[in-house]
């Protein structure tokens, strides 16, 4: 299992949280998605190391911006 936290801008409401949970959760190998609106972070748990470019693509397609891995 791998857990990675990303910084995502543009999230502000429950709809944002639901949308990102859905699109990231549909990716192969992803077992859990946690969205923290207050910190602007999305935590992804997956079977293997996540593909940052793929996650950035689905986040961008959903209307948000993945700005990188959170420190």
N, C-alpha and C positions, 0 to 999 in steps of 0.2 A: 504494500500500500504506500501511496505517495500523497502527501498533503501539501498543496501550494497555495499561497495567498497572493492575490493580484490587487493592484490599485485600479479602480474603475471610476471614471468621472461621468457625470450626467445622471446619476441615480438619485431620486428624491422621494419616491413613494412606494406604496405596496405593489402597484402595477409594475414598477421597475424591478422590484425584487422577484415577483412572479415570472416576469418575462425572462430575466437572466437565469433564474433557476431552471426554467424549462429548456432554453436553448443550449445551455452548457450541459445540463443533465442528459440531453439526448446524444451527446458525443460518446463514441465507443470507449469503454473502460471507466467512465466516470461513475462513481458510486454514490457521491454526495456533493451537494453544492450549498454553501452557506453564504448568504448575502447580508452584510452589515451596512445599512444605509448611513448610519451616523459616522462611521469611519471611512466610508467609500471603498470598502474592501470586499472581495469575493474570495472565499476559500473553497478550493476544489480538491476533493479526495478522489483518487483514481487508482486503478489496479497497477499502473505503471507511471513513470514520469510523464506528465502531461505535455502535449505539443503546444507550446506557447503561441506559435503563429496561428494554429487552428482555433485556439480559444479566443485570441484577439480578433480573428475573422468573424466568428459568430457573435461576439460582443459588439463589434462594429456594425454588423448587419442588423442587430437588434436596436441600433440607434444610440449606443453608448461608446465610450472610448476606454480601452484598456491601456493604461499608461505605463504598465510594467509590473514586475513582481514587487510586492510590498516588502519593505525591509524587516 
